[in-house]
Amino acid sequence: MKPKILTTLSGYTAALFRADLLAGITVAMVALPLSIAIAIASGADPATGLVTAIIGGFLISALGGSRVQIGGPTGAFIVVVYGVIAEHGHDGLILATLMAGVIMLVAGRLKAGSLVRHIPEAVINGFTIGIAIIIATSQLADLFGLDTAQLPADFLPKIAALWDARATLNPQALVIGIATIAAIVALRWLAPRLPGLIVAMAVCSAAVAVLNLPVDTLYSRFGALPATLPMPHIPALGIERMLDLLPSALIIAFLAGVESLLSASVADRMIDGNTRPNAEVIAGGAANIGSALFGGLPATGAIARTATNVHAGGRTPVAGMVHALTILVVMILAAPLAGYLAMPALAGLLLITAWNMSEVQHWRRHLAARRSDQVLLVLTLVLTVLTDLALAIGVGVALGLALRLRRRAVPEADWHDPDR
Protein backbone atom coordinates (compact mmCIF):
# COMPACT_ATOMS: atom_id res chain seq x y z
CA MET A 1 0.00 0.00 0.00
CA LYS A 2 3.06 2.28 0.04
CA PRO A 3 2.75 5.13 -2.51
CA LYS A 4 5.19 4.74 -5.39
CA ILE A 5 6.50 8.27 -5.00
CA LEU A 6 8.13 7.31 -1.69
CA THR A 7 10.07 4.63 -3.56
CA THR A 8 11.07 6.74 -6.56
CA LEU A 9 12.20 9.85 -4.68
CA SER A 10 15.00 8.00 -2.90
CA GLY A 11 17.08 7.94 -6.08
CA TYR A 12 15.61 11.00 -7.77
CA THR A 13 17.98 13.04 -9.99
CA ALA A 14 17.94 16.34 -11.85
CA ALA A 15 17.76 14.44 -15.14
CA LEU A 16 14.66 12.59 -14.00
CA PHE A 17 13.06 15.87 -12.94
CA ARG A 18 13.70 17.43 -16.34
CA ALA A 19 12.12 14.43 -18.05
CA ASP A 20 9.13 14.45 -15.68
CA LEU A 21 8.69 18.22 -16.07
CA LEU A 22 8.53 18.04 -19.87
CA ALA A 23 6.27 14.99 -19.79
CA GLY A 24 3.92 16.60 -17.27
CA ILE A 25 3.56 19.76 -19.35
CA THR A 26 2.97 17.69 -22.50
CA VAL A 27 0.23 15.61 -20.85
CA ALA A 28 -1.40 18.76 -19.46
CA MET A 29 -1.79 20.11 -23.00
CA VAL A 30 -3.67 16.91 -23.88
CA ALA A 31 -5.69 16.75 -20.67
CA LEU A 32 -6.85 20.37 -20.62
CA PRO A 33 -9.29 20.37 -23.60
CA LEU A 34 -10.26 16.78 -22.93
CA SER A 35 -11.22 17.55 -19.32
CA ILE A 36 -13.44 20.42 -20.46
CA ALA A 37 -15.08 18.30 -23.16
CA ILE A 38 -15.77 15.40 -20.78
CA ALA A 39 -17.36 17.73 -18.23
CA ILE A 40 -19.67 19.25 -20.85
CA ALA A 41 -20.67 15.84 -22.22
CA SER A 42 -21.44 14.74 -18.65
CA GLY A 43 -23.94 17.57 -18.23
CA ALA A 44 -21.67 19.46 -15.82
CA ASP A 45 -20.04 22.88 -15.86
CA PRO A 46 -16.81 22.96 -17.95
CA ALA A 47 -14.79 24.14 -14.94
CA THR A 48 -15.56 20.92 -13.07
CA GLY A 49 -13.47 18.99 -15.58
CA LEU A 50 -10.45 21.18 -14.86
CA VAL A 51 -11.00 20.90 -11.10
CA THR A 52 -11.07 17.11 -11.43
CA ALA A 53 -7.85 17.03 -13.46
CA ILE A 54 -6.11 19.30 -10.95
CA ILE A 55 -7.25 17.82 -7.62
CA GLY A 56 -7.91 14.23 -8.68
CA GLY A 57 -4.89 14.07 -10.98
CA PHE A 58 -2.51 15.38 -8.32
CA LEU A 59 -3.72 12.96 -5.62
CA ILE A 60 -3.68 9.91 -7.92
CA SER A 61 -0.05 10.61 -8.79
CA ALA A 62 1.02 11.58 -5.27
CA LEU A 63 -0.59 8.62 -3.49
CA GLY A 64 -0.86 5.94 -6.19
CA GLY A 65 0.98 2.68 -6.70
CA SER A 66 2.07 3.38 -10.30
CA ARG A 67 5.13 5.29 -11.44
CA VAL A 68 3.46 6.91 -14.45
CA GLN A 69 -0.31 6.91 -13.91
CA ILE A 70 -2.11 10.11 -14.97
CA GLY A 71 -5.48 10.72 -13.36
CA GLY A 72 -8.48 12.92 -14.04
CA PRO A 73 -11.95 12.75 -15.61
CA THR A 74 -12.41 10.06 -18.26
CA GLY A 75 -14.95 9.22 -20.93
CA ALA A 76 -16.04 6.06 -19.12
CA PHE A 77 -17.81 8.20 -16.51
CA ILE A 78 -19.80 10.39 -18.90
CA VAL A 79 -22.83 8.11 -18.92
CA VAL A 80 -22.86 7.62 -15.14
CA VAL A 81 -22.30 11.30 -14.32
CA TYR A 82 -24.94 12.43 -16.80
CA GLY A 83 -27.50 10.08 -15.27
CA VAL A 84 -26.70 11.07 -11.68
CA ILE A 85 -26.90 14.80 -12.45
CA ALA A 86 -30.16 14.34 -14.36
CA GLU A 87 -31.77 12.44 -11.47
CA HIS A 88 -30.15 13.95 -8.36
CA GLY A 89 -28.57 17.23 -9.49
CA HIS A 90 -24.94 18.30 -9.20
CA ASP A 91 -25.08 18.13 -5.40
CA GLY A 92 -26.14 14.50 -5.72
CA LEU A 93 -23.16 13.80 -7.95
CA ILE A 94 -20.78 15.37 -5.43
CA LEU A 95 -22.18 13.22 -2.62
CA ALA A 96 -22.09 10.05 -4.77
CA THR A 97 -18.46 10.77 -5.71
CA LEU A 98 -17.57 11.38 -2.06
CA MET A 99 -19.21 8.08 -1.07
CA ALA A 100 -17.39 6.30 -3.91
CA GLY A 101 -14.11 7.63 -2.60
CA VAL A 102 -14.82 6.23 0.85
CA ILE A 103 -15.79 2.87 -0.68
CA MET A 104 -12.49 2.77 -2.58
CA LEU A 105 -10.50 3.60 0.55
CA VAL A 106 -12.14 0.67 2.35
CA ALA A 107 -11.62 -1.61 -0.66
CA GLY A 108 -7.95 -0.68 -0.82
CA ARG A 109 -7.43 -1.30 2.87
CA LEU A 110 -9.09 -4.72 2.43
CA LYS A 111 -6.62 -5.42 -0.40
CA ALA A 112 -9.35 -5.74 -3.03
CA GLY A 113 -7.19 -4.25 -5.81
CA SER A 114 -6.14 -7.63 -7.19
CA LEU A 115 -9.77 -8.72 -7.64
CA VAL A 116 -10.04 -6.77 -10.90
CA ARG A 117 -8.43 -9.73 -12.66
CA HIS A 118 -11.53 -11.80 -11.90
CA ILE A 119 -13.84 -9.52 -13.88
CA PRO A 120 -14.41 -11.14 -17.30
CA GLU A 121 -12.66 -9.26 -20.08
CA ALA A 122 -15.75 -9.61 -22.28
CA VAL A 123 -17.78 -7.63 -19.73
CA ILE A 124 -15.23 -4.79 -19.65
CA ASN A 125 -15.05 -4.69 -23.45
CA GLY A 126 -18.84 -4.81 -23.76
CA PHE A 127 -19.63 -1.89 -21.50
CA THR A 128 -16.64 0.10 -22.80
CA ILE A 129 -17.88 -0.19 -26.40
CA GLY A 130 -21.40 0.59 -25.18
CA ILE A 131 -20.19 3.73 -23.41
CA ALA A 132 -18.32 4.75 -26.56
CA ILE A 133 -21.56 4.47 -28.58
CA ILE A 134 -23.43 6.61 -26.05
CA ILE A 135 -20.67 9.25 -25.99
CA ALA A 136 -20.61 9.43 -29.79
CA THR A 137 -24.37 9.88 -30.12
CA SER A 138 -24.39 12.54 -27.39
CA GLN A 139 -21.98 14.67 -29.47
CA LEU A 140 -23.89 14.58 -32.75
CA ALA A 141 -26.01 17.63 -31.89
CA ASP A 142 -22.94 19.85 -31.42
CA LEU A 143 -21.08 18.30 -34.35
CA PHE A 144 -23.94 19.07 -36.74
CA GLY A 145 -24.90 22.31 -34.98
CA LEU A 146 -28.45 21.07 -34.43
CA ASP A 147 -30.91 23.31 -32.62
CA THR A 148 -32.24 20.94 -29.97
CA ALA A 149 -33.60 21.28 -26.49
CA GLN A 150 -32.07 19.16 -23.72
CA LEU A 151 -31.48 15.76 -25.30
CA PRO A 152 -33.13 12.79 -23.57
CA ALA A 153 -30.79 10.62 -21.51
CA ASP A 154 -32.09 7.34 -22.98
CA PHE A 155 -30.49 6.16 -26.20
CA LEU A 156 -33.51 5.53 -28.45
CA PRO A 157 -35.38 8.76 -27.53
CA LYS A 158 -32.09 10.64 -28.05
CA ILE A 159 -31.74 9.25 -31.58
CA ALA A 160 -35.36 10.24 -32.29
CA ALA A 161 -34.75 13.79 -31.00
CA LEU A 162 -31.65 14.15 -33.18
CA TRP A 163 -33.56 12.97 -36.23
CA ASP A 164 -36.43 15.40 -35.53
CA ALA A 165 -33.90 18.29 -35.42
CA ARG A 166 -32.21 17.37 -38.71
CA ALA A 167 -33.63 20.41 -40.51
CA THR A 168 -31.65 22.75 -38.22
CA LEU A 169 -28.25 21.45 -39.39
CA ASN A 170 -25.54 24.15 -39.34
CA PRO A 171 -23.06 23.54 -42.22
CA GLN A 172 -20.39 25.80 -40.66
CA ALA A 173 -20.50 23.85 -37.40
CA LEU A 174 -20.18 20.56 -39.28
CA VAL A 175 -17.15 21.85 -41.21
CA ILE A 176 -15.45 22.95 -37.98
CA GLY A 177 -16.14 19.60 -36.31
CA ILE A 178 -14.87 17.53 -39.24
CA ALA A 179 -11.83 19.80 -39.63
CA THR A 180 -10.98 19.27 -35.94
CA ILE A 181 -11.21 15.49 -36.28
CA ALA A 182 -9.10 15.52 -39.44
CA ALA A 183 -6.48 17.80 -37.85
CA ILE A 184 -6.19 15.66 -34.71
CA VAL A 185 -5.74 12.48 -36.74
CA ALA A 186 -3.29 14.11 -39.15
CA LEU A 187 -1.15 15.59 -36.37
CA ARG A 188 -0.98 12.22 -34.61
CA TRP A 189 0.52 10.72 -37.75
CA LEU A 190 2.69 13.60 -38.94
CA ALA A 191 3.84 15.15 -35.65
CA PRO A 192 3.12 12.78 -32.76
CA ARG A 193 5.29 14.81 -30.35
CA LEU A 194 3.20 17.96 -30.81
CA PRO A 195 0.18 18.52 -28.50
CA GLY A 196 -2.15 17.77 -31.42
CA LEU A 197 -5.38 18.21 -29.46
CA ILE A 198 -4.49 21.75 -28.42
CA VAL A 199 -3.19 22.72 -31.87
CA ALA A 200 -6.20 21.32 -33.75
CA MET A 201 -8.77 22.85 -31.43
CA ALA A 202 -6.95 26.19 -31.24
CA VAL A 203 -6.74 26.53 -35.03
CA CYS A 204 -10.37 25.51 -35.66
CA SER A 205 -11.70 27.65 -32.80
CA ALA A 206 -9.62 30.61 -34.02
CA ALA A 207 -11.22 30.19 -37.44
CA VAL A 208 -14.66 30.53 -35.82
CA ALA A 209 -13.63 33.75 -34.06
CA VAL A 210 -11.75 35.35 -36.99
CA LEU A 211 -14.41 34.51 -39.59
CA ASN A 212 -17.22 35.33 -37.15
CA LEU A 213 -18.98 32.06 -37.94
CA PRO A 214 -22.44 31.37 -36.43
CA VAL A 215 -21.10 28.54 -34.26
CA ASP A 216 -21.57 28.05 -30.52
CA THR A 217 -18.50 28.52 -28.34
CA LEU A 218 -17.75 27.64 -24.74
CA TYR A 219 -18.34 31.24 -23.67
CA SER A 220 -21.60 31.70 -25.59
CA ARG A 221 -23.09 28.61 -23.99
CA PHE A 222 -21.58 28.53 -20.49
CA GLY A 223 -20.09 31.96 -19.85
CA ALA A 224 -16.56 32.65 -18.63
CA LEU A 225 -14.53 29.96 -16.88
CA PRO A 226 -13.40 30.79 -13.32
CA ALA A 227 -9.72 31.65 -12.93
CA THR A 228 -9.35 30.08 -9.48
CA LEU A 229 -10.21 26.83 -7.75
CA PRO A 230 -13.44 26.84 -5.73
CA MET A 231 -13.33 26.60 -1.97
CA PRO A 232 -13.78 23.05 -0.62
CA HIS A 233 -17.31 22.29 0.51
CA ILE A 234 -18.85 19.30 2.30
CA PRO A 235 -22.21 18.34 0.74
CA ALA A 236 -25.29 17.89 2.87
CA LEU A 237 -25.26 14.40 4.37
CA GLY A 238 -28.53 12.59 5.01
CA ILE A 239 -29.19 8.88 5.48
CA GLU A 240 -32.10 8.76 3.05
CA ARG A 241 -30.22 10.67 0.34
CA MET A 242 -27.10 8.56 0.83
CA LEU A 243 -29.14 5.38 0.44
CA ASP A 244 -30.65 6.75 -2.78
CA LEU A 245 -27.18 7.51 -4.12
CA LEU A 246 -25.53 4.27 -2.94
CA PRO A 247 -26.03 2.39 -6.25
CA SER A 248 -24.46 5.29 -8.16
CA ALA A 249 -21.60 5.48 -5.66
CA LEU A 250 -20.92 1.76 -6.06
CA ILE A 251 -20.82 2.09 -9.86
CA ILE A 252 -18.46 5.08 -9.66
CA ALA A 253 -16.18 3.19 -7.26
CA PHE A 254 -16.24 0.08 -9.46
CA LEU A 255 -15.48 1.99 -12.66
CA ALA A 256 -12.78 4.09 -11.02
CA GLY A 257 -11.04 1.02 -9.64
CA VAL A 258 -11.23 -0.97 -12.86
CA GLU A 259 -10.18 1.92 -15.11
CA SER A 260 -7.22 2.85 -12.89
CA LEU A 261 -5.96 -0.71 -12.56
CA LEU A 262 -6.32 -1.41 -16.29
CA SER A 263 -4.47 1.81 -17.07
CA ALA A 264 -1.70 0.95 -14.61
CA SER A 265 -1.46 -2.54 -16.11
CA VAL A 266 -0.95 -1.07 -19.59
CA ALA A 267 1.67 1.33 -18.22
CA ASP A 268 3.53 -1.53 -16.50
CA ARG A 269 3.99 -3.24 -19.84
CA MET A 270 5.28 -0.03 -21.40
CA ILE A 271 7.94 0.69 -18.75
CA ASP A 272 8.42 -2.81 -17.31
CA GLY A 273 6.92 -1.55 -14.04
CA ASN A 274 5.20 -3.15 -11.10
CA THR A 275 2.10 -1.32 -9.89
CA ARG A 276 0.90 -1.72 -6.30
CA PRO A 277 -2.82 -2.29 -6.94
CA ASN A 278 -4.06 -1.65 -3.43
CA ALA A 279 -2.15 1.64 -3.22
CA GLU A 280 -3.70 2.57 -6.56
CA VAL A 281 -7.22 1.89 -5.26
CA ILE A 282 -6.54 3.90 -2.09
CA ALA A 283 -5.20 6.79 -4.20
CA GLY A 284 -8.36 6.64 -6.31
CA GLY A 285 -10.44 6.86 -3.16
CA ALA A 286 -8.52 9.90 -1.91
CA ALA A 287 -8.73 11.51 -5.36
CA ASN A 288 -12.50 11.11 -5.55
CA ILE A 289 -12.97 12.47 -2.04
CA GLY A 290 -10.75 15.44 -2.90
CA SER A 291 -12.47 16.06 -6.23
CA ALA A 292 -15.90 15.91 -4.59
CA LEU A 293 -14.94 18.38 -1.87
CA PHE A 294 -13.94 20.88 -4.58
CA GLY A 295 -17.09 20.23 -6.63
CA GLY A 296 -15.40 18.11 -9.29
CA LEU A 297 -16.29 14.93 -11.16
CA PRO A 298 -15.25 11.32 -10.47
CA ALA A 299 -11.53 10.80 -11.08
CA THR A 300 -9.62 7.75 -12.23
CA GLY A 301 -6.49 6.72 -14.09
CA ALA A 302 -6.69 7.64 -17.78
CA ILE A 303 -5.18 5.12 -20.18
CA ALA A 304 -4.56 7.48 -23.12
CA ARG A 305 -3.04 10.23 -20.95
CA THR A 306 -0.92 7.71 -19.08
CA ALA A 307 0.42 6.36 -22.39
CA THR A 308 1.12 9.94 -23.50
CA ASN A 309 3.08 10.49 -20.29
CA VAL A 310 5.22 7.40 -20.93
CA HIS A 311 5.89 8.35 -24.56
CA ALA A 312 6.82 11.88 -23.45
CA GLY A 313 9.45 10.54 -21.05
CA GLY A 314 7.67 10.58 -17.67
CA ARG A 315 9.09 7.97 -15.32
CA THR A 316 7.97 8.92 -11.79
CA PRO A 317 4.78 10.24 -10.15
CA VAL A 318 6.30 13.73 -10.27
CA ALA A 319 5.22 13.93 -13.94
CA GLY A 320 1.58 13.43 -12.99
CA MET A 321 1.84 16.06 -10.26
CA VAL A 322 3.42 18.50 -12.73
CA HIS A 323 0.55 17.77 -15.15
CA ALA A 324 -2.01 18.78 -12.49
CA LEU A 325 -0.11 21.92 -11.48
CA THR A 326 0.31 22.95 -15.13
CA ILE A 327 -3.45 22.81 -15.67
CA LEU A 328 -3.89 24.93 -12.53
CA VAL A 329 -1.46 27.56 -13.85
CA VAL A 330 -3.21 27.62 -17.25
CA MET A 331 -6.58 27.94 -15.50
CA ILE A 332 -5.35 30.93 -13.49
CA LEU A 333 -3.56 32.73 -16.34
CA ALA A 334 -5.53 31.83 -19.46
CA ALA A 335 -9.12 31.03 -18.44
CA PRO A 336 -10.63 33.72 -20.75
CA LEU A 337 -9.00 32.13 -23.80
CA ALA A 338 -10.89 28.88 -23.17
CA GLY A 339 -14.12 30.72 -23.92
CA TYR A 340 -13.17 30.77 -27.62
CA LEU A 341 -13.24 26.97 -27.88
CA ALA A 342 -15.87 26.02 -30.45
CA MET A 343 -18.46 23.46 -29.39
CA PRO A 344 -18.21 21.45 -32.66
CA ALA A 345 -14.44 21.23 -32.06
CA LEU A 346 -15.05 19.82 -28.58
CA ALA A 347 -17.58 17.40 -30.10
CA GLY A 348 -14.97 16.27 -32.61
CA LEU A 349 -12.50 15.67 -29.79
CA LEU A 350 -15.00 13.49 -27.93
CA LEU A 351 -15.85 11.54 -31.09
CA ILE A 352 -12.13 10.72 -31.37
CA THR A 353 -12.22 9.67 -27.71
CA ALA A 354 -15.23 7.42 -28.31
CA TRP A 355 -13.53 5.83 -31.33
CA ASN A 356 -10.42 5.10 -29.28
CA MET A 357 -12.50 3.63 -26.44
CA SER A 358 -14.22 1.21 -28.83
CA GLU A 359 -10.83 -0.25 -29.90
CA VAL A 360 -11.99 -1.14 -33.41
CA GLN A 361 -8.60 -2.73 -34.10
CA HIS A 362 -9.52 -5.54 -31.67
CA TRP A 363 -13.00 -6.36 -33.00
CA ARG A 364 -11.60 -9.18 -35.14
CA ARG A 365 -10.20 -10.73 -31.95
CA HIS A 366 -13.62 -10.42 -30.31
CA LEU A 367 -15.18 -12.25 -33.25
CA ALA A 368 -12.65 -15.07 -32.88
CA ALA A 369 -13.34 -15.49 -29.14
CA ARG A 370 -15.41 -18.29 -27.62
CA ARG A 371 -19.11 -18.11 -28.41
CA SER A 372 -19.98 -17.64 -24.74
CA ASP A 373 -17.59 -14.64 -24.51
CA GLN A 374 -19.11 -13.16 -27.65
CA VAL A 375 -22.61 -13.46 -26.19
CA LEU A 376 -21.41 -11.94 -22.91
CA LEU A 377 -19.82 -9.00 -24.72
CA VAL A 378 -22.88 -8.29 -26.88
CA LEU A 379 -25.28 -8.68 -23.97
CA THR A 380 -23.28 -6.24 -21.81
CA LEU A 381 -23.01 -3.81 -24.73
CA VAL A 382 -26.75 -3.86 -25.47
CA LEU A 383 -27.71 -3.49 -21.81
CA THR A 384 -25.26 -0.59 -21.44
CA VAL A 385 -26.71 1.27 -24.42
CA LEU A 386 -30.41 0.52 -23.96
CA THR A 387 -30.79 0.27 -20.16
CA ASP A 388 -28.21 1.53 -17.66
CA LEU A 389 -24.70 0.76 -16.55
CA ALA A 390 -25.70 -0.71 -13.18
CA LEU A 391 -27.84 -3.40 -14.80
CA ALA A 392 -25.25 -4.04 -17.52
CA ILE A 393 -22.39 -4.50 -15.05
CA GLY A 394 -24.48 -6.56 -12.63
CA VAL A 395 -25.79 -8.95 -15.27
CA GLY A 396 -22.47 -9.12 -17.10
CA VAL A 397 -20.34 -9.88 -14.04
CA ALA A 398 -22.86 -12.39 -12.66
CA LEU A 399 -23.18 -14.23 -15.98
CA GLY A 400 -19.43 -14.08 -16.55
CA LEU A 401 -18.65 -15.62 -13.17
CA ALA A 402 -21.30 -18.29 -13.78
CA LEU A 403 -19.69 -19.16 -17.11
CA ARG A 404 -16.28 -19.30 -15.45
CA LEU A 405 -17.57 -21.77 -12.86
CA ARG A 406 -19.21 -23.84 -15.60
CA ARG A 407 -15.96 -24.19 -17.52
CA ARG A 408 -13.59 -24.19 -14.52
CA ALA A 409 -11.82 -27.22 -15.92
CA VAL A 410 -10.99 -25.28 -19.09
CA PRO A 411 -7.90 -22.98 -18.95
CA GLU A 412 -8.76 -19.29 -18.99
CA ALA A 413 -8.08 -17.29 -22.14
CA ASP A 414 -5.15 -14.90 -22.03
CA TRP A 415 -5.99 -11.41 -20.75
CA HIS A 416 -5.51 -8.61 -23.29
CA ASP A 417 -4.65 -5.17 -21.95
CA PRO A 418 -6.68 -2.39 -23.62
CA ASP A 419 -5.10 0.20 -25.93
CA ARG A 420 -7.67 2.93 -25.26
Secondary structure as the mmCIF struct_conf table of DSSP 4:
data_model
#
loop_
_struct_conf.conf_type_id
_struct_conf.id
_struct_conf.beg_label_comp_id
_struct_conf.beg_label_asym_id
_struct_conf.beg_label_seq_id
_struct_conf.end_label_comp_id
_struct_conf.end_label_asym_id
_struct_conf.end_label_seq_id
HELX_RH_AL_P HELX_RH_AL_P1 LYS A 4 THR A 8
HELX_RH_3T_P HELX_RH_3T_P1 LEU A 9 GLY A 11
HELX_RH_AL_P HELX_RH_AL_P2 ALA A 14 ALA A 41
TURN_TY1_P TURN_TY1_P1 SER A 42 GLY A 43
BEND BEND1 ALA A 44 ALA A 44
HELX_RH_AL_P HELX_RH_AL_P3 PRO A 46 VAL A 51
HELX_RH_PI_P HELX_RH_PI_P1 THR A 52 GLY A 56
HELX_RH_AL_P HELX_RH_AL_P4 GLY A 57 LEU A 63
BEND BEND2 GLY A 65 GLY A 65
BEND BEND3 ARG A 67 VAL A 68
STRN STRN1 GLY A 71 GLY A 72
HELX_RH_3T_P HELX_RH_3T_P2 GLY A 75 PHE A 77
HELX_RH_AL_P HELX_RH_AL_P5 ILE A 78 ARG A 109
TURN_TY1_P TURN_TY1_P2 LEU A 110 LYS A 111
HELX_RH_3T_P HELX_RH_3T_P3 GLY A 113 HIS A 118
BEND BEND4 ILE A 119 ILE A 119
HELX_RH_AL_P HELX_RH_AL_P6 GLU A 121 SER A 138
TURN_TY1_P TURN_TY1_P3 GLN A 139 GLN A 139
HELX_RH_AL_P HELX_RH_AL_P7 LEU A 140 PHE A 144
TURN_TY1_P TURN_TY1_P4 GLY A 145 GLY A 145
BEND BEND5 ALA A 149 GLN A 150
HELX_LH_PP_P HELX_LH_PP_P1 LEU A 151 PRO A 152
BEND BEND6 ALA A 153 ASP A 154
HELX_RH_AL_P HELX_RH_AL_P8 PHE A 155 ASP A 164
TURN_TY1_P TURN_TY1_P5 ALA A 165 ALA A 165
HELX_RH_3T_P HELX_RH_3T_P4 ARG A 166 THR A 168
HELX_RH_AL_P HELX_RH_AL_P9 PRO A 171 LEU A 190
TURN_TY1_P TURN_TY1_P6 PRO A 192 ARG A 193
BEND BEND7 LEU A 194 LEU A 194
HELX_RH_AL_P HELX_RH_AL_P10 GLY A 196 LEU A 211
TURN_TY1_P TURN_TY1_P7 ASN A 212 ASN A 212
BEND BEND8 PRO A 214 PRO A 214
STRN STRN2 THR A 217 THR A 217
HELX_RH_AL_P HELX_RH_AL_P11 LEU A 218 PHE A 222
HELX_LH_PP_P HELX_LH_PP_P2 ALA A 224 PRO A 226
BEND BEND9 ALA A 227 THR A 228
HELX_LH_PP_P HELX_LH_PP_P3 LEU A 229 PRO A 232
HELX_LH_PP_P HELX_LH_PP_P4 ILE A 234 ALA A 236
HELX_RH_AL_P HELX_RH_AL_P12 ILE A 239 ILE A 271
TURN_TY1_P TURN_TY1_P8 ASP A 272 ASP A 272
HELX_RH_AL_P HELX_RH_AL_P13 PRO A 277 LEU A 293
TURN_TY1_P TURN_TY1_P9 PHE A 294 GLY A 295
STRN STRN3 THR A 300 GLY A 301
HELX_RH_AL_P HELX_RH_AL_P14 ILE A 303 HIS A 311
TURN_TY1_P TURN_TY1_P10 ALA A 312 GLY A 313
BEND BEND10 THR A 316 THR A 316
HELX_RH_AL_P HELX_RH_AL_P15 PRO A 317 ALA A 338
TURN_TY1_P TURN_TY1_P11 GLY A 339 TYR A 340
STRN STRN4 ALA A 342 ALA A 342
HELX_RH_AL_P HELX_RH_AL_P16 MET A 343 SER A 358
TURN_TY1_P TURN_TY1_P12 GLU A 359 GLU A 359
HELX_RH_3T_P HELX_RH_3T_P5 VAL A 360 HIS A 362
HELX_RH_AL_P HELX_RH_AL_P17 TRP A 363 LEU A 367
TURN_TY1_P TURN_TY1_P13 ALA A 368 ALA A 368
BEND BEND11 ALA A 369 ALA A 369
HELX_RH_AL_P HELX_RH_AL_P18 ARG A 371 LEU A 386
BEND BEND12 THR A 387 THR A 387
HELX_RH_AL_P HELX_RH_AL_P19 LEU A 389 ARG A 406
TURN_TY1_P TURN_TY1_P14 ARG A 407 ALA A 409
BEND BEND13 VAL A 410 VAL A 410
HELX_LH_PP_P HELX_LH_PP_P5 PRO A 411 TRP A 415
#
